[in-house]
Structure formats: C-alpha cells, structure tokens
Amino acid sequence: MQDLSSAQGQSSFIVEAESLIDVWKHQGNNHFAEELCSTISDVCVRWNALYRDTFLWRSLCFSCDHTTKMSIIYQVLSDAPVLFELKIHNRHDASQLVAALFGSCQRLRRLNMNFCHLGENSADMLDKVVQFFPDLEVLILEGCQPLDKEGYMIISRLQKLTTLNLTHCKGLDSHSLARIVDGCELLEELFIDDVVQIYDPDIVHAIQRHHSKLKVLVLDGEDLTDKSFIQVAKCSRLRVLKISFCDQMTDVGLLEGVGQLQYLQNLQLRRGNLLSARGLFTFLNHCNVSNLAHLDLSECSALNDEGLLGIAKRCQQLVLLSLHWCWDVTDLGLMRIVTHCKKLRALDLLGVVRITGESYFKLIPSNLTKLTYLNLEQCNNICDEAVLDLVTAKPDLIVINYYGDPVMKESLEESARSSDVDELLGTEG
C-alpha cells in the first residue's frame, strides 16, 4: 500500500507540474515571466521547484521592453546553463545580454538578435560569440547595427552554422559573403534580402558551394540577372525562394532556373517586369508548383487571368497569395482562385485595379472558409456595399478597404450605431 501511495503521489506531482508548465508556456507576457521568477517562485513551492529546474530554461526571449531590471535578467541568464536558444529583439543592450552568457551557456545553438544595437565594438562581441559558442547552428542578425567587414569575417568561423540571416544588414560585400559561404560549410538557410552590391558571381559561388544543402534562399535581387537565377535550378532541396527585386529576370531565368525546382513551398518573385504573360503562363501551368503554400507574384505586371488559371488548377495547397499591382488580373481570374484554392487564409490584392468583386464575393464565405485576410487597398472599382455584405456574411474576415483601413464586423456595428445617433440628432435638430 505504501508503494502504491508513493506512486500515486509522484504521479500527482507530475500531473501538477505538467499543468504548471502548460500555464508557463502559454504566457507570452514578459511581465508575467518576471513576476513568476522574482515573486511567485518565492511563495509557491511548486513554482519554485519548476523555476529552479534548469532543464526547463531552454529558450529565452527579451524584447524591446526595457522595464525589466538588468539584475533580474542577469539572474535568469545565470540560472540557465542548458540554454539552447536566446532571442533578443530591438534592444540597445544586446551585447550586454549576450556577454552575460559567456562561460555559462555552453549548449547555446540558436542566437537571434534581430534589429538590435550590437555595441560600439560589434566585431569584438562577435569574436567572443565564436569563442564561447563555436557550435552555434543558427545566427540571426537581421537589421542589426553596426556591422563591418571584420565582423562578417568572424562569422565565417562558425563552421557548424546551418542558418544565417543578414537581411537589412549594411556593409556586406562580395568578399565578405564569399568568406562566409566558404567558411560555413553546413549552410542550409541564407537570408540576404535588402543587401545591395551582391552580384551574379557572388550568388553563383554561393550556390556552387551549397547547392546540395540549401533549403532556404532569400535574396534582394536588384543587381542579379538570369546568370544567377538559372543557377538556382541546382538547389534540388530548396523549399523557400524569395527574391524582392526581379527587375532583370526574364522568362529564361524563370523557366530554366526557378521552374526546375521540384519541392518549392514558398515562392516570392516580386517586380518581375521583364517576365512575359506567356512565360508566367508556362511556369504556372507546366512547372512543379503543386507544393506551394505561399506565392507572391507582386508587380509581375504581365500576369493575367490565364496565369491565375494555372494557380487555381495546380496550387491547391495555397495558404497565402499576393498579387500587388498585377493590373491585367480581372474578376474572371479571381473567380477561379475563389472556386479552387479552398485553403487560402490570406489574399492580398493591393492595386489590382480591374477587379470589382461582384461575381465572387458572395462565394467567399462558403468556398474560402479559412480566409481571414483580404486586402483590397487601391482597388478603386470595388463597391463599398459588396465589402460590407462580405464582412457581414463572414464575421471572422478582415478586409482592407481602398484607403488601407481594416473593415471588420465590429467596426461595421460601431459605424451603424454612429449613423443611428447622427440620424437621431439630425431629426431632433
């Protein structure tokens, strides 16, 4: 009986602990986490036991909230010897937070410091990161500053790095990128959007070094031509390809490069002004696009209803579709999307000026049951009444109107109440 009682007690404790962990995991509030660590743990035995269990401190996130005392932050970091992931967002003290880990968190594998200030001597900080965390697998420095050539050279020493994000970073040049792709031999994900002065030889070299491993490639593209885009075909494992500026991509780069990829799930080709309607039609109707969940062809101005027919027939897994400023798209093409792409959650039609919505808005509530976002900004032929009817019929849908304002069921009800009040006041006057 004693063994049974002991087992039941242990089981009860495990269940309680799991329940508390669930509460902890679902609290995204930094103030709650601070309160838990500094106050609740002192008065609750169960919370205290969990708080002191270092194996639970695997991932920590510090955002731009500067109200937390540094002493508490240092306490938390010193109590996390098995920390696996550290996320720091939009902070000026990022270098101090990272420095607090030196010598104590040998298991750190993921370091995310997006839009942070790295201190006056960022190269020295990065040098220490490499020294103390040589097994780092993920390094995200998106939008961080300052960064210089010396700092980029230091990154190349992280030989086990699989993911590197340098999007919106300044000062990255051809030589620095070459050193990185040569030194980081295991690279699978490379993000260098909004990084200018990266040219065809740089991308060709990166692909030659990593084509068998690359799964994610995010590029700016402004200075790239078909020489780079054709090489993309060698990346047989690529799942995500995003190019923000395809100004110099022609049908050759599209069909002989991007069109040869077999497993794409996320594709962004923006501002493909040299792509022809025939090239886009061929790509969407004959290349392997069936796995796409996200597709962004914004500012590919030649895209027309025939191209949308290919999307409707062959992109059944689409969750997000973005067609900014695709002027040749009409209601006919959108009707096909609404009747075929039933998994859509977001449809972004900013500046698609020829659509009216009259023929297919009524079908959205029944056909696109998962749709929660519809952007109609700058669509000047959309009737306000049709938008109101759509939002009324599908209350969970957020529609962005011509002026860029969200139209939701709640706002309609508030507007109706205001109109009633105005009418009443006008009558009384």
BAKOL-352824 format. One line per field, with one value per residue (C-alpha): residue in one letter; x negated, y negated, z. Coordinates in nm, 2 decimals. Layout:
<pts>
residu [A, ...]
x [X, ...]
y [Y, ...]
z [Z, ...]
</pts>
This chain:
<pts>
residu [M, Q, D, L, S, S, A, Q, G, Q, S, S, F, I, V, E, A, E, S, L, I, D, V, W, K, H, Q, G, N, N, H, F, A, E, E, L, C, S, T, I, S, D, V, C, V, R, W, N, A, L, Y, R, D, T, F, L, W, R, S, L, C, F, S, C, D, H, T, T, K, M, S, I, I, Y, Q, V, L, S, D, A, P, V, L, F, E, L, K, I, H, N, R, H, D, A, S, Q, L, V, A, A, L, F, G, S, C, Q, R, L, R, R, L, N, M, N, F, C, H, L, G, E, N, S, A, D, M, L, D, K, V, V, Q, F, F, P, D, L, E, V, L, I, L, E, G, C, Q, P, L, D, K, E, G, Y, M, I, I, S, R, L, Q, K, L, T, T, L, N, L, T, H, C, K, G, L, D, S, H, S, L, A, R, I, V, D, G, C, E, L, L, E, E, L, F, I, D, D, V, V, Q, I, Y, D, P, D, I, V, H, A, I, Q, R, H, H, S, K, L, K, V, L, V, L, D, G, E, D, L, T, D, K, S, F, I, Q, V, A, K, C, S, R, L, R, V, L, K, I, S, F, C, D, Q, M, T, D, V, G, L, L, E, G, V, G, Q, L, Q, Y, L, Q, N, L, Q, L, R, R, G, N, L, L, S, A, R, G, L, F, T, F, L, N, H, C, N, V, S, N, L, A, H, L, D, L, S, E, C, S, A, L, N, D, E, G, L, L, G, I, A, K, R, C, Q, Q, L, V, L, L, S, L, H, W, C, W, D, V, T, D, L, G, L, M, R, I, V, T, H, C, K, K, L, R, A, L, D, L, L, G, V, V, R, I, T, G, E, S, Y, F, K, L, I, P, S, N, L, T, K, L, T, Y, L, N, L, E, Q, C, N, N, I, C, D, E, A, V, L, D, L, V, T, A, K, P, D, L, I, V, I, N, Y, Y, G, D, P, V, M, K, E, S, L, E, E, S, A, R, S, S, D, V, D, E, L, L, G, T, E, G]
x [0.00, -0.28, -0.44, -0.10, -0.05, -0.40, -0.35, -0.01, -0.18, -0.46, -0.21, 0.00, -0.31, -0.40, -0.05, -0.06, -0.40, -0.28, 0.02, -0.20, -0.44, -0.14, -0.05, -0.41, -0.44, -0.12, -0.22, -0.38, -0.39, -0.74, -0.59, -0.43, -0.77, -0.94, -0.67, -0.70, -1.08, -1.11, -0.79, -0.56, -0.85, -0.93, -0.59, -0.48, -0.66, -0.56, -0.65, -0.98, -1.07, -1.00, -1.17, -1.49, -1.48, -1.74, -1.64, -1.32, -1.52, -1.59, -1.46, -1.45, -1.32, -1.40, -1.21, -1.23, -1.07, -1.33, -1.13, -1.29, -1.58, -1.91, -1.98, -1.68, -1.79, -2.14, -1.99, -1.77, -2.07, -2.30, -2.03, -2.01, -2.32, -2.14, -2.00, -1.96, -1.81, -1.83, -1.61, -1.67, -1.45, -1.51, -1.73, -2.03, -2.18, -2.20, -2.58, -2.54, -2.28, -2.49, -2.80, -2.62, -2.61, -2.98, -3.13, -2.80, -2.58, -2.79, -2.49, -2.36, -2.29, -2.05, -2.12, -1.86, -1.94, -1.71, -1.71, -1.95, -2.24, -2.55, -2.76, -3.04, -3.27, -3.05, -3.34, -3.48, -3.14, -3.10, -3.46, -3.36, -3.04, -3.25, -3.49, -3.22, -2.96, -3.16, -2.88, -2.62, -2.38, -2.15, -2.26, -2.00, -2.14, -1.85, -1.86, -2.15, -2.40, -2.68, -2.83, -3.16, -3.38, -3.57, -3.25, -3.14, -3.48, -3.44, -3.10, -3.28, -3.45, -3.12, -3.17, -2.85, -2.62, -2.32, -2.11, -2.24, -2.01, -2.18, -1.87, -1.87, -2.24, -2.48, -2.83, -2.81, -3.01, -3.12, -3.44, -3.27, -2.99, -3.24, -3.43, -3.11, -2.99, -3.33, -3.37, -3.02, -3.02, -2.69, -2.48, -2.12, -1.94, -2.07, -1.88, -2.04, -1.74, -1.79, -2.16, -2.29, -2.60, -2.57, -2.63, -2.59, -2.94, -2.86, -2.54, -2.68, -2.97, -2.73, -2.52, -2.82, -2.93, -2.60, -2.35, -2.32, -2.22, -2.03, -1.67, -1.60, -1.74, -1.62, -1.78, -1.74, -1.79, -1.83, -2.18, -2.12, -2.04, -1.95, -2.31, -2.21, -1.85, -1.95, -2.19, -1.90, -1.80, -2.09, -1.94, -1.74, -1.64, -1.52, -1.19, -1.18, -1.29, -1.23, -1.36, -1.24, -1.35, -1.34, -1.38, -1.64, -1.48, -1.35, -1.15, -1.48, -1.57, -1.22, -1.18, -1.53, -1.61, -1.31, -1.09, -1.32, -1.28, -1.06, -0.98, -0.91, -0.67, -0.72, -0.79, -0.83, -0.91, -0.85, -0.88, -0.93, -0.86, -1.05, -0.85, -0.61, -0.25, -0.35, -0.64, -0.43, -0.16, -0.41, -0.56, -0.23, -0.07, -0.36, -0.63, -0.61, -0.41, -0.17, -0.35, -0.33, -0.17, -0.28, -0.30, -0.39, -0.40, -0.35, -0.44, -0.48, -0.27, -0.22, -0.04, 0.31, 0.62, 0.46, 0.18, 0.43, 0.60, 0.27, 0.26, 0.62, 0.57, 0.23, 0.18, 0.44, 0.23, 0.20, 0.25, 0.13, 0.15, 0.02, 0.07, -0.01, 0.03, 0.10, 0.30, 0.41, 0.59, 0.97, 1.27, 1.25, 0.92, 1.02, 1.33, 1.11, 0.90, 1.21, 1.36, 1.04, 0.79, 1.00, 0.72, 0.65, 0.61, 0.48, 0.54, 0.35, 0.49, 0.34, 0.36, 0.54, 0.74, 0.97, 1.15, 1.50, 1.57, 1.93, 1.93, 1.73, 1.76, 2.08, 1.89, 1.61, 1.80, 1.88, 1.58, 1.29, 1.39, 1.04, 0.98, 0.92, 0.75, 0.84, 0.65, 0.84, 0.64, 0.62, 0.88, 1.10, 1.37, 1.47, 1.82, 1.84, 2.17, 2.02, 1.74, 2.00, 2.21, 1.90, 1.78, 2.14, 2.16, 1.81, 1.75, 1.40, 1.27, 1.06, 1.10, 0.86, 1.06, 0.95, 0.80, 0.60, 0.83, 0.95, 1.32, 1.44, 1.78, 1.72, 1.63, 1.94, 2.16, 1.99, 2.04, 2.41, 2.45, 2.28, 2.51, 2.81, 2.70, 2.62, 2.96, 3.14, 2.95, 3.04, 3.40, 3.41, 3.23]
y [0.00, -0.23, -0.18, -0.24, -0.56, -0.68, -0.61, -0.79, -1.09, -1.10, -1.07, -1.36, -1.58, -1.51, -1.60, -1.92, -2.00, -1.95, -2.17, -2.45, -2.41, -2.45, -2.77, -2.89, -2.80, -2.99, -3.31, -3.53, -3.83, -3.94, -4.09, -3.76, -3.58, -3.84, -3.81, -3.43, -3.43, -3.71, -3.69, -3.39, -3.14, -3.27, -3.19, -2.89, -2.56, -2.41, -2.72, -2.74, -2.38, -2.45, -2.78, -2.62, -2.33, -2.44, -2.19, -2.39, -2.70, -2.60, -2.91, -3.27, -3.59, -3.95, -4.21, -4.59, -4.61, -4.78, -4.79, -4.46, -4.53, -4.41, -4.24, -4.01, -3.95, -3.85, -3.63, -3.45, -3.40, -3.27, -3.02, -2.88, -2.66, -2.44, -2.73, -2.62, -2.94, -3.31, -3.57, -3.94, -4.18, -4.56, -4.62, -4.85, -4.64, -4.32, -4.29, -4.30, -4.03, -3.80, -3.88, -3.75, -3.41, -3.38, -3.10, -2.96, -2.85, -2.61, -2.44, -2.75, -2.67, -2.94, -3.31, -3.56, -3.93, -4.09, -4.48, -4.52, -4.75, -4.54, -4.79, -5.02, -4.72, -4.47, -4.27, -4.21, -4.09, -3.86, -3.73, -3.63, -3.47, -3.25, -3.17, -3.07, -2.92, -2.75, -2.50, -2.77, -2.64, -2.95, -3.31, -3.58, -3.94, -4.08, -4.46, -4.47, -4.75, -4.84, -4.56, -4.59, -4.37, -4.25, -4.13, -3.94, -3.77, -3.65, -3.49, -3.28, -3.09, -2.93, -2.60, -2.44, -2.72, -2.60, -2.92, -3.27, -3.58, -3.91, -4.07, -4.45, -4.45, -4.71, -4.67, -4.31, -4.29, -4.03, -3.94, -3.91, -3.69, -3.47, -3.42, -3.33, -3.07, -2.92, -2.90, -2.80, -2.46, -2.33, -2.63, -2.54, -2.87, -3.20, -3.53, -3.84, -4.05, -4.43, -4.37, -4.57, -4.53, -4.15, -4.04, -3.74, -3.59, -3.61, -3.41, -3.17, -3.10, -3.05, -2.81, -2.62, -2.57, -2.48, -2.37, -2.02, -2.16, -2.48, -2.47, -2.85, -3.13, -3.49, -3.75, -4.12, -4.06, -4.42, -4.36, -4.00, -3.87, -3.54, -3.42, -3.38, -3.27, -2.98, -2.85, -2.82, -2.51, -2.33, -2.37, -2.05, -2.06, -2.42, -2.48, -2.86, -3.11, -3.48, -3.75, -4.10, -4.26, -4.05, -4.35, -4.17, -3.82, -3.71, -3.41, -3.22, -3.27, -3.19, -2.87, -2.73, -2.83, -2.86, -2.64, -2.34, -2.33, -2.04, -2.10, -2.47, -2.55, -2.93, -3.14, -3.52, -3.68, -4.05, -4.32, -4.08, -4.34, -4.16, -3.84, -3.79, -3.67, -3.36, -3.29, -3.32, -3.10, -2.83, -2.84, -2.82, -2.56, -2.33, -2.36, -2.20, -2.44, -2.19, -2.21, -2.59, -2.72, -3.08, -3.25, -3.62, -3.75, -4.12, -4.37, -4.09, -4.32, -4.07, -3.82, -3.78, -3.56, -3.27, -3.27, -3.26, -2.97, -2.78, -2.88, -2.77, -2.43, -2.34, -2.53, -2.36, -2.39, -2.77, -2.94, -3.29, -3.46, -3.81, -3.99, -4.35, -4.57, -4.29, -4.52, -4.26, -4.04, -4.06, -3.92, -3.61, -3.51, -3.58, -3.37, -3.08, -3.14, -3.16, -2.84, -2.63, -2.74, -2.64, -2.65, -3.02, -3.22, -3.55, -3.71, -4.03, -4.22, -4.57, -4.77, -4.51, -4.79, -4.60, -4.38, -4.46, -4.15, -4.14, -3.78, -3.60, -3.80, -3.61, -3.28, -3.36, -3.26, -2.91, -2.85, -3.01, -2.92, -2.96, -3.31, -3.56, -3.85, -4.02, -4.33, -4.55, -4.86, -5.09, -4.87, -5.16, -4.95, -4.76, -4.86, -4.95, -4.77, -4.45, -4.47, -4.54, -4.24, -4.02, -4.12, -4.07, -3.72, -3.63, -3.80, -3.65, -3.81, -4.13, -4.33, -4.62, -4.88, -5.12, -5.36, -5.10, -5.08, -4.75, -4.67, -4.42, -4.32, -4.51, -4.83, -4.80, -4.77, -5.07, -5.26, -5.16, -5.29, -5.62, -5.66, -5.59, -5.85, -6.11, -6.05, -6.08, -6.40, -6.53, -6.45, -6.62, -6.93]
z [0.00, 0.08, -0.26, -0.43, -0.23, -0.31, -0.68, -0.67, -0.50, -0.76, -1.04, -0.89, -0.87, -1.23, -1.34, -1.14, -1.28, -1.64, -1.58, -1.44, -1.74, -1.97, -1.80, -1.83, -2.20, -2.29, -2.11, -2.38, -2.14, -2.02, -1.71, -1.62, -1.66, -1.45, -1.18, -1.19, -1.15, -0.89, -0.68, -0.73, -0.71, -0.36, -0.22, -0.42, -0.36, -0.70, -0.90, -0.71, -0.80, -1.17, -1.17, -1.03, -1.27, -1.52, -1.77, -1.84, -1.93, -2.29, -2.47, -2.36, -2.53, -2.45, -2.65, -2.66, -2.31, -2.10, -1.78, -1.65, -1.42, -1.55, -1.22, -1.28, -1.64, -1.52, -1.26, -1.52, -1.76, -1.48, -1.39, -1.74, -1.80, -2.06, -2.26, -2.62, -2.78, -2.70, -2.88, -2.84, -3.03, -3.08, -2.78, -2.74, -2.47, -2.68, -2.64, -2.26, -2.26, -2.48, -2.27, -1.96, -2.12, -2.19, -1.99, -1.86, -2.15, -2.35, -2.51, -2.69, -3.05, -3.17, -3.13, -3.26, -3.23, -3.49, -3.51, -3.22, -3.15, -3.11, -2.92, -3.03, -3.10, -3.26, -3.41, -3.06, -2.94, -3.24, -3.18, -2.83, -2.96, -3.18, -2.90, -2.64, -2.88, -3.16, -3.21, -3.29, -3.56, -3.61, -3.61, -3.69, -3.72, -3.92, -3.91, -3.66, -3.65, -3.65, -3.86, -4.06, -4.27, -3.97, -3.81, -4.12, -4.15, -3.79, -3.87, -4.13, -3.84, -3.73, -3.91, -3.78, -3.88, -4.08, -4.08, -4.13, -4.15, -4.26, -4.41, -4.38, -4.27, -4.41, -4.53, -4.66, -4.98, -5.23, -5.05, -4.71, -4.85, -5.02, -4.69, -4.52, -4.77, -4.78, -4.40, -4.31, -4.48, -4.35, -4.45, -4.54, -4.50, -4.62, -4.58, -4.75, -4.86, -4.87, -4.91, -5.21, -5.41, -5.42, -5.78, -6.01, -5.94, -5.56, -5.59, -5.84, -5.60, -5.30, -5.50, -5.62, -5.26, -5.11, -5.38, -5.24, -4.89, -4.94, -4.83, -4.79, -5.01, -4.96, -5.19, -5.27, -5.64, -5.76, -5.91, -6.02, -6.37, -6.53, -6.47, -6.10, -6.15, -6.38, -6.12, -5.87, -6.06, -5.90, -5.55, -5.56, -5.19, -5.20, -5.02, -4.99, -5.26, -5.21, -5.44, -5.37, -5.69, -6.01, -6.24, -6.46, -6.46, -6.80, -6.90, -6.94, -6.57, -6.46, -6.67, -6.68, -6.32, -6.08, -6.30, -6.25, -5.87, -5.76, -5.39, -5.35, -5.08, -5.05, -5.36, -5.39, -5.72, -5.69, -5.96, -6.25, -6.51, -6.78, -6.73, -7.02, -6.99, -7.19, -6.96, -6.64, -6.80, -6.88, -6.54, -6.36, -6.59, -6.66, -6.38, -6.04, -5.83, -5.66, -5.33, -5.29, -4.98, -5.02, -5.35, -5.41, -5.77, -5.68, -5.95, -6.21, -6.43, -6.72, -6.50, -6.63, -6.59, -6.79, -6.53, -6.25, -6.41, -6.36, -6.00, -5.95, -6.11, -5.98, -5.65, -5.43, -5.11, -5.13, -4.79, -4.90, -5.24, -5.30, -5.63, -5.57, -5.87, -6.12, -6.34, -6.60, -6.35, -6.37, -6.20, -6.42, -6.28, -5.92, -5.97, -6.05, -5.74, -5.51, -5.65, -5.65, -5.37, -5.07, -4.82, -4.87, -4.54, -4.69, -5.03, -5.10, -5.40, -5.34, -5.66, -5.87, -6.02, -6.27, -6.02, -5.89, -5.67, -5.79, -5.92, -5.64, -5.32, -5.24, -5.28, -5.04, -4.71, -4.84, -5.06, -4.87, -4.51, -4.38, -4.53, -4.26, -4.45, -4.78, -4.89, -5.14, -5.09, -5.40, -5.58, -5.70, -5.87, -5.56, -5.44, -5.07, -5.03, -5.16, -4.89, -4.62, -4.73, -4.74, -4.39, -4.26, -4.41, -4.28, -3.95, -3.89, -4.21, -4.20, -4.52, -4.60, -4.79, -5.07, -4.82, -4.63, -4.33, -4.19, -4.22, -3.96, -3.83, -3.51, -3.70, -3.91, -3.59, -3.44, -3.77, -3.78, -3.42, -3.50, -3.81, -3.60, -3.35, -3.62, -3.78, -3.44, -3.36, -3.71, -3.65, -3.32, -3.46]
</pts>
